[in-house]
Structures are given as C-alpha cells and as structure tokens.
Amino acid sequence: MTLIKYYGGFICIQIRKICYIHFVVTCKFVTIFIIFINID
C-alpha cells in the first residue's frame, strides 16, 4: 500500500489535498477523481 499511497498522494498534492483522503480508500477512485478535479 506504500506505492499506491505515494502515487496517489503525489498526484493529489499537485491538484488539491482532497483526493489524499479518497486515495486512501481506493487507488482507482483517486485516478478518476484527480481527472475530474483537474478538468474542474
């Protein structure tokens, strides 16, 4: 879970710290969330 955490956290930190909590639940959800937030 360390790799997924780092990967998700790194991307989330770039956009906002909102995904940080989401990424903890599911890495896949984070990827989608990050894309959605990025477009927003």
mmCIF file as Biopython writes it, N, C-alpha, C and O atoms, coordinates in Angstrom:
data_model
#
loop_
_atom_site.group_PDB
_atom_site.id
_atom_site.type_symbol
_atom_site.label_atom_id
_atom_site.label_alt_id
_atom_site.label_comp_id
_atom_site.label_asym_id
_atom_site.label_entity_id
_atom_site.label_seq_id
_atom_site.pdbx_PDB_ins_code
_atom_site.Cartn_x
_atom_site.Cartn_y
_atom_site.Cartn_z
_atom_site.occupancy
_atom_site.B_iso_or_equiv
_atom_site.auth_seq_id
_atom_site.auth_asym_id
_atom_site.pdbx_PDB_model_num
ATOM 1   N N  . MET A ? 1  ? 0.837   -1.199 0.000   1.0 0.0 1  A 1 
ATOM 2   C CA . MET A ? 1  ? 0.000   0.000  0.000   1.0 0.0 1  A 1 
ATOM 3   C C  . MET A ? 1  ? 0.878   1.258  0.000   1.0 0.0 1  A 1 
ATOM 4   O O  . MET A ? 1  ? 0.380   2.369  -0.176  1.0 0.0 1  A 1 
ATOM 5   N N  . THR A ? 2  ? 2.152   1.077  0.193   1.0 0.0 2  A 1 
ATOM 6   C CA . THR A ? 2  ? 3.041   2.241  0.226   1.0 0.0 2  A 1 
ATOM 7   C C  . THR A ? 2  ? 3.174   2.851  -1.173  1.0 0.0 2  A 1 
ATOM 8   O O  . THR A ? 2  ? 3.146   4.071  -1.329  1.0 0.0 2  A 1 
ATOM 9   N N  . LEU A ? 3  ? 3.317   2.004  -2.173  1.0 0.0 3  A 1 
ATOM 10  C CA . LEU A ? 3  ? 3.477   2.502  -3.543  1.0 0.0 3  A 1 
ATOM 11  C C  . LEU A ? 3  ? 2.218   3.237  -3.987  1.0 0.0 3  A 1 
ATOM 12  O O  . LEU A ? 3  ? 2.281   4.337  -4.537  1.0 0.0 3  A 1 
ATOM 13  N N  . ILE A ? 4  ? 1.074   2.606  -3.735  1.0 0.0 4  A 1 
ATOM 14  C CA . ILE A ? 4  ? -0.193  3.229  -4.141  1.0 0.0 4  A 1 
ATOM 15  C C  . ILE A ? 4  ? -0.378  4.551  -3.398  1.0 0.0 4  A 1 
ATOM 16  O O  . ILE A ? 4  ? -0.835  5.543  -3.967  1.0 0.0 4  A 1 
ATOM 17  N N  . LYS A ? 5  ? -0.015  4.541  -2.120  1.0 0.0 5  A 1 
ATOM 18  C CA . LYS A ? 5  ? -0.177  5.752  -1.316  1.0 0.0 5  A 1 
ATOM 19  C C  . LYS A ? 5  ? 0.688   6.879  -1.901  1.0 0.0 5  A 1 
ATOM 20  O O  . LYS A ? 5  ? 0.215   8.000  -2.087  1.0 0.0 5  A 1 
ATOM 21  N N  . TYR A ? 6  ? 1.927   6.573  -2.182  1.0 0.0 6  A 1 
ATOM 22  C CA . TYR A ? 6  ? 2.835   7.591  -2.714  1.0 0.0 6  A 1 
ATOM 23  C C  . TYR A ? 6  ? 2.346   8.105  -4.073  1.0 0.0 6  A 1 
ATOM 24  O O  . TYR A ? 6  ? 2.322   9.309  -4.328  1.0 0.0 6  A 1 
ATOM 25  N N  . TYR A ? 7  ? 1.961   7.169  -4.926  1.0 0.0 7  A 1 
ATOM 26  C CA . TYR A ? 7  ? 1.495   7.536  -6.274  1.0 0.0 7  A 1 
ATOM 27  C C  . TYR A ? 7  ? 0.253   8.421  -6.184  1.0 0.0 7  A 1 
ATOM 28  O O  . TYR A ? 7  ? 0.180   9.479  -6.809  1.0 0.0 7  A 1 
ATOM 29  N N  . GLY A ? 8  ? -0.725  7.963  -5.390  1.0 0.0 8  A 1 
ATOM 30  C CA . GLY A ? 8  ? -1.964  8.734  -5.254  1.0 0.0 8  A 1 
ATOM 31  C C  . GLY A ? 8  ? -1.705  10.063 -4.570  1.0 0.0 8  A 1 
ATOM 32  O O  . GLY A ? 8  ? -2.180  11.102 -5.028  1.0 0.0 8  A 1 
ATOM 33  N N  . GLY A ? 9  ? -0.957  10.038 -3.477  1.0 0.0 9  A 1 
ATOM 34  C CA . GLY A ? 9  ? -0.687  11.273 -2.749  1.0 0.0 9  A 1 
ATOM 35  C C  . GLY A ? 9  ? 0.055   12.281 -3.619  1.0 0.0 9  A 1 
ATOM 36  O O  . GLY A ? 9  ? -0.264  13.470 -3.606  1.0 0.0 9  A 1 
ATOM 37  N N  . PHE A ? 10 ? 1.044   11.808 -4.375  1.0 0.0 10 A 1 
ATOM 38  C CA . PHE A ? 10 ? 1.824   12.714 -5.213  1.0 0.0 10 A 1 
ATOM 39  C C  . PHE A ? 10 ? 0.933   13.473 -6.197  1.0 0.0 10 A 1 
ATOM 40  O O  . PHE A ? 10 ? 1.028   14.692 -6.333  1.0 0.0 10 A 1 
ATOM 41  N N  . ILE A ? 11 ? 0.064   12.721 -6.878  1.0 0.0 11 A 1 
ATOM 42  C CA . ILE A ? 11 ? -0.812  13.354 -7.868  1.0 0.0 11 A 1 
ATOM 43  C C  . ILE A ? 11 ? -1.832  14.250 -7.174  1.0 0.0 11 A 1 
ATOM 44  O O  . ILE A ? 11 ? -2.110  15.362 -7.624  1.0 0.0 11 A 1 
ATOM 45  N N  . CYS A ? 12 ? -2.380  13.752 -6.080  1.0 0.0 12 A 1 
ATOM 46  C CA . CYS A ? 12 ? -3.401  14.527 -5.359  1.0 0.0 12 A 1 
ATOM 47  C C  . CYS A ? 12 ? -2.823  15.849 -4.869  1.0 0.0 12 A 1 
ATOM 48  O O  . CYS A ? 12 ? -3.476  16.889 -4.953  1.0 0.0 12 A 1 
ATOM 49  N N  . ILE A ? 13 ? -1.613  15.805 -4.365  1.0 0.0 13 A 1 
ATOM 50  C CA . ILE A ? 13 ? -0.994  17.019 -3.821  1.0 0.0 13 A 1 
ATOM 51  C C  . ILE A ? 13 ? -0.873  18.069 -4.933  1.0 0.0 13 A 1 
ATOM 52  O O  . ILE A ? 13 ? -0.982  19.266 -4.670  1.0 0.0 13 A 1 
ATOM 53  N N  . GLN A ? 14 ? -0.649  17.623 -6.165  1.0 0.0 14 A 1 
ATOM 54  C CA . GLN A ? 14 ? -0.494  18.566 -7.268  1.0 0.0 14 A 1 
ATOM 55  C C  . GLN A ? 14 ? -1.794  19.332 -7.494  1.0 0.0 14 A 1 
ATOM 56  O O  . GLN A ? 14 ? -1.766  20.541 -7.722  1.0 0.0 14 A 1 
ATOM 57  N N  . ILE A ? 15 ? -2.919  18.652 -7.434  1.0 0.0 15 A 1 
ATOM 58  C CA . ILE A ? 15 ? -4.210  19.307 -7.669  1.0 0.0 15 A 1 
ATOM 59  C C  . ILE A ? 15 ? -4.729  19.917 -6.381  1.0 0.0 15 A 1 
ATOM 60  O O  . ILE A ? 15 ? -4.879  21.134 -6.281  1.0 0.0 15 A 1 
ATOM 61  N N  . ARG A ? 16 ? -5.004  19.074 -5.394  1.0 0.0 16 A 1 
ATOM 62  C CA . ARG A ? 16 ? -5.540  19.523 -4.102  1.0 0.0 16 A 1 
ATOM 63  C C  . ARG A ? 16 ? -5.434  18.383 -3.116  1.0 0.0 16 A 1 
ATOM 64  O O  . ARG A ? 16 ? -5.267  17.228 -3.509  1.0 0.0 16 A 1 
ATOM 65  N N  . LYS A ? 17 ? -5.528  18.699 -1.844  1.0 0.0 17 A 1 
ATOM 66  C CA . LYS A ? 17 ? -5.411  17.640 -0.838  1.0 0.0 17 A 1 
ATOM 67  C C  . LYS A ? 17 ? -6.756  16.946 -0.603  1.0 0.0 17 A 1 
ATOM 68  O O  . LYS A ? 17 ? -6.953  16.308 0.431   1.0 0.0 17 A 1 
ATOM 69  N N  . ILE A ? 18 ? -7.670  17.068 -1.552  1.0 0.0 18 A 1 
ATOM 70  C CA . ILE A ? 18 ? -8.998  16.443 -1.398  1.0 0.0 18 A 1 
ATOM 71  C C  . ILE A ? 18 ? -8.897  14.947 -1.709  1.0 0.0 18 A 1 
ATOM 72  O O  . ILE A ? 18 ? -9.488  14.115 -1.021  1.0 0.0 18 A 1 
ATOM 73  N N  . CYS A ? 19 ? -8.135  14.623 -2.762  1.0 0.0 19 A 1 
ATOM 74  C CA . CYS A ? 19 ? -8.010  13.214 -3.158  1.0 0.0 19 A 1 
ATOM 75  C C  . CYS A ? 19 ? -7.228  12.432 -2.101  1.0 0.0 19 A 1 
ATOM 76  O O  . CYS A ? 19 ? -7.451  11.237 -1.911  1.0 0.0 19 A 1 
ATOM 77  N N  . TYR A ? 20 ? -6.325  13.107 -1.430  1.0 0.0 20 A 1 
ATOM 78  C CA . TYR A ? 20 ? -5.496  12.438 -0.434  1.0 0.0 20 A 1 
ATOM 79  C C  . TYR A ? 20 ? -6.323  11.487 0.414   1.0 0.0 20 A 1 
ATOM 80  O O  . TYR A ? 20 ? -5.925  10.343 0.633   1.0 0.0 20 A 1 
ATOM 81  N N  . ILE A ? 21 ? -7.484  11.956 0.897   1.0 0.0 21 A 1 
ATOM 82  C CA . ILE A ? 21 ? -8.334  11.110 1.745   1.0 0.0 21 A 1 
ATOM 83  C C  . ILE A ? 21 ? -8.997  10.032 0.886   1.0 0.0 21 A 1 
ATOM 84  O O  . ILE A ? 21 ? -9.119  8.884  1.312   1.0 0.0 21 A 1 
ATOM 85  N N  . HIS A ? 22 ? -9.422  10.401 -0.316  1.0 0.0 22 A 1 
ATOM 86  C CA . HIS A ? 22 ? -10.103 9.453  -1.194  1.0 0.0 22 A 1 
ATOM 87  C C  . HIS A ? 22 ? -9.146  8.343  -1.625  1.0 0.0 22 A 1 
ATOM 88  O O  . HIS A ? 22 ? -9.500  7.164  -1.622  1.0 0.0 22 A 1 
ATOM 89  N N  . PHE A ? 23 ? -7.946  8.735  -1.989  1.0 0.0 23 A 1 
ATOM 90  C CA . PHE A ? 23 ? -6.949  7.764  -2.449  1.0 0.0 23 A 1 
ATOM 91  C C  . PHE A ? 23 ? -6.718  6.687  -1.401  1.0 0.0 23 A 1 
ATOM 92  O O  . PHE A ? 23 ? -6.389  5.551  -1.740  1.0 0.0 23 A 1 
ATOM 93  N N  . VAL A ? 24 ? -6.884  7.029  -0.153  1.0 0.0 24 A 1 
ATOM 94  C CA . VAL A ? 24 ? -6.678  6.055  0.922   1.0 0.0 24 A 1 
ATOM 95  C C  . VAL A ? 24 ? -7.686  4.920  0.786   1.0 0.0 24 A 1 
ATOM 96  O O  . VAL A ? 24 ? -7.393  3.774  1.129   1.0 0.0 24 A 1 
ATOM 97  N N  . VAL A ? 25 ? -8.866  5.242  0.286   1.0 0.0 25 A 1 
ATOM 98  C CA . VAL A ? 25 ? -9.916  4.218  0.148   1.0 0.0 25 A 1 
ATOM 99  C C  . VAL A ? 25 ? -9.610  3.331  -1.057  1.0 0.0 25 A 1 
ATOM 100 O O  . VAL A ? 25 ? -9.552  2.108  -0.929  1.0 0.0 25 A 1 
ATOM 101 N N  . THR A ? 26 ? -9.416  3.938  -2.218  1.0 0.0 26 A 1 
ATOM 102 C CA . THR A ? 26 ? -9.164  3.153  -3.425  1.0 0.0 26 A 1 
ATOM 103 C C  . THR A ? 26 ? -8.272  3.936  -4.384  1.0 0.0 26 A 1 
ATOM 104 O O  . THR A ? 26 ? -8.513  5.113  -4.652  1.0 0.0 26 A 1 
ATOM 105 N N  . CYS A ? 27 ? -7.256  3.279  -4.890  1.0 0.0 27 A 1 
ATOM 106 C CA . CYS A ? 27 ? -6.329  3.962  -5.805  1.0 0.0 27 A 1 
ATOM 107 C C  . CYS A ? 27 ? -7.037  4.280  -7.126  1.0 0.0 27 A 1 
ATOM 108 O O  . CYS A ? 27 ? -6.815  5.336  -7.718  1.0 0.0 27 A 1 
ATOM 109 N N  . LYS A ? 28 ? -7.885  3.366  -7.575  1.0 0.0 28 A 1 
ATOM 110 C CA . LYS A ? 28 ? -8.584  3.587  -8.845  1.0 0.0 28 A 1 
ATOM 111 C C  . LYS A ? 28 ? -9.492  4.811  -8.739  1.0 0.0 28 A 1 
ATOM 112 O O  . LYS A ? 28 ? -9.566  5.620  -9.664  1.0 0.0 28 A 1 
ATOM 113 N N  . PHE A ? 29 ? -10.167 4.938  -7.627  1.0 0.0 29 A 1 
ATOM 114 C CA . PHE A ? 29 ? -11.072 6.079  -7.442  1.0 0.0 29 A 1 
ATOM 115 C C  . PHE A ? 29 ? -10.295 7.384  -7.515  1.0 0.0 29 A 1 
ATOM 116 O O  . PHE A ? 29 ? -10.787 8.391  -8.025  1.0 0.0 29 A 1 
ATOM 117 N N  . VAL A ? 30 ? -9.085  7.350  -7.002  1.0 0.0 30 A 1 
ATOM 118 C CA . VAL A ? 30 ? -8.259  8.564  -6.977  1.0 0.0 30 A 1 
ATOM 119 C C  . VAL A ? 30 ? -7.954  9.017  -8.397  1.0 0.0 30 A 1 
ATOM 120 O O  . VAL A ? 30 ? -8.048  10.200 -8.722  1.0 0.0 30 A 1 
ATOM 121 N N  . THR A ? 31 ? -7.586  8.055  -9.235  1.0 0.0 31 A 1 
ATOM 122 C CA . THR A ? 31 ? -7.244  8.403  -10.613 1.0 0.0 31 A 1 
ATOM 123 C C  . THR A ? 31 ? -8.409  9.113  -11.287 1.0 0.0 31 A 1 
ATOM 124 O O  . THR A ? 31 ? -8.223  10.120 -11.970 1.0 0.0 31 A 1 
ATOM 125 N N  . ILE A ? 32 ? -9.609  8.583  -11.090 1.0 0.0 32 A 1 
ATOM 126 C CA . ILE A ? 32 ? -10.791 9.196  -11.712 1.0 0.0 32 A 1 
ATOM 127 C C  . ILE A ? 32 ? -11.064 10.553 -11.068 1.0 0.0 32 A 1 
ATOM 128 O O  . ILE A ? 32 ? -11.371 11.529 -11.752 1.0 0.0 32 A 1 
ATOM 129 N N  . PHE A ? 33 ? -10.947 10.594 -9.748  1.0 0.0 33 A 1 
ATOM 130 C CA . PHE A ? 33 ? -11.226 11.836 -9.026  1.0 0.0 33 A 1 
ATOM 131 C C  . PHE A ? 33 ? -10.249 12.916 -9.458  1.0 0.0 33 A 1 
ATOM 132 O O  . PHE A ? 33 ? -10.631 14.070 -9.657  1.0 0.0 33 A 1 
ATOM 133 N N  . ILE A ? 34 ? -8.995  12.538 -9.600  1.0 0.0 34 A 1 
ATOM 134 C CA . ILE A ? 34 ? -7.959  13.511 -9.978  1.0 0.0 34 A 1 
ATOM 135 C C  . ILE A ? 34 ? -8.287  14.100 -11.350 1.0 0.0 34 A 1 
ATOM 136 O O  . ILE A ? 34 ? -8.173  15.307 -11.562 1.0 0.0 34 A 1 
ATOM 137 N N  . ILE A ? 35 ? -8.695  13.236 -12.274 1.0 0.0 35 A 1 
ATOM 138 C CA . ILE A ? 35 ? -9.005  13.715 -13.624 1.0 0.0 35 A 1 
ATOM 139 C C  . ILE A ? 35 ? -10.194 14.677 -13.572 1.0 0.0 35 A 1 
ATOM 140 O O  . ILE A ? 35 ? -10.196 15.722 -14.223 1.0 0.0 35 A 1 
ATOM 141 N N  . PHE A ? 36 ? -11.190 14.303 -12.793 1.0 0.0 36 A 1 
ATOM 142 C CA . PHE A ? 36 ? -12.383 15.144 -12.692 1.0 0.0 36 A 1 
ATOM 143 C C  . PHE A ? 36 ? -12.035 16.503 -12.102 1.0 0.0 36 A 1 
ATOM 144 O O  . PHE A ? 36 ? -12.476 17.537 -12.606 1.0 0.0 36 A 1 
ATOM 145 N N  . ILE A ? 37 ? -11.256 16.500 -11.053 1.0 0.0 37 A 1 
ATOM 146 C CA . ILE A ? 37 ? -10.882 17.755 -10.391 1.0 0.0 37 A 1 
ATOM 147 C C  . ILE A ? 37 ? -9.994  18.590 -11.323 1.0 0.0 37 A 1 
ATOM 148 O O  . ILE A ? 37 ? -10.095 19.817 -11.358 1.0 0.0 37 A 1 
ATOM 149 N N  . ASN A ? 38 ? -9.132  17.911 -12.068 1.0 0.0 38 A 1 
ATOM 150 C CA . ASN A ? 38 ? -8.238  18.629 -12.964 1.0 0.0 38 A 1 
ATOM 151 C C  . ASN A ? 38 ? -9.043  19.396 -14.013 1.0 0.0 38 A 1 
ATOM 152 O O  . ASN A ? 38 ? -8.726  20.542 -14.330 1.0 0.0 38 A 1 
ATOM 153 N N  . ILE A ? 39 ? -10.077 18.761 -14.544 1.0 0.0 39 A 1 
ATOM 154 C CA . ILE A ? 39 ? -10.914 19.401 -15.561 1.0 0.0 39 A 1 
ATOM 155 C C  . ILE A ? 39 ? -11.672 20.571 -14.932 1.0 0.0 39 A 1 
ATOM 156 O O  . ILE A ? 39 ? -11.860 21.621 -15.546 1.0 0.0 39 A 1 
ATOM 157 N N  . ASP A ? 40 ? -12.102 20.349 -13.679 1.0 0.0 40 A 1 
ATOM 158 C CA . ASP A ? 40 ? -12.853 21.395 -12.993 1.0 0.0 40 A 1 
ATOM 159 C C  . ASP A ? 40 ? -11.937 22.610 -12.846 1.0 0.0 40 A 1 
ATOM 160 O O  . ASP A ? 40 ? -12.348 23.630 -12.293 1.0 0.0 40 A 1 
#
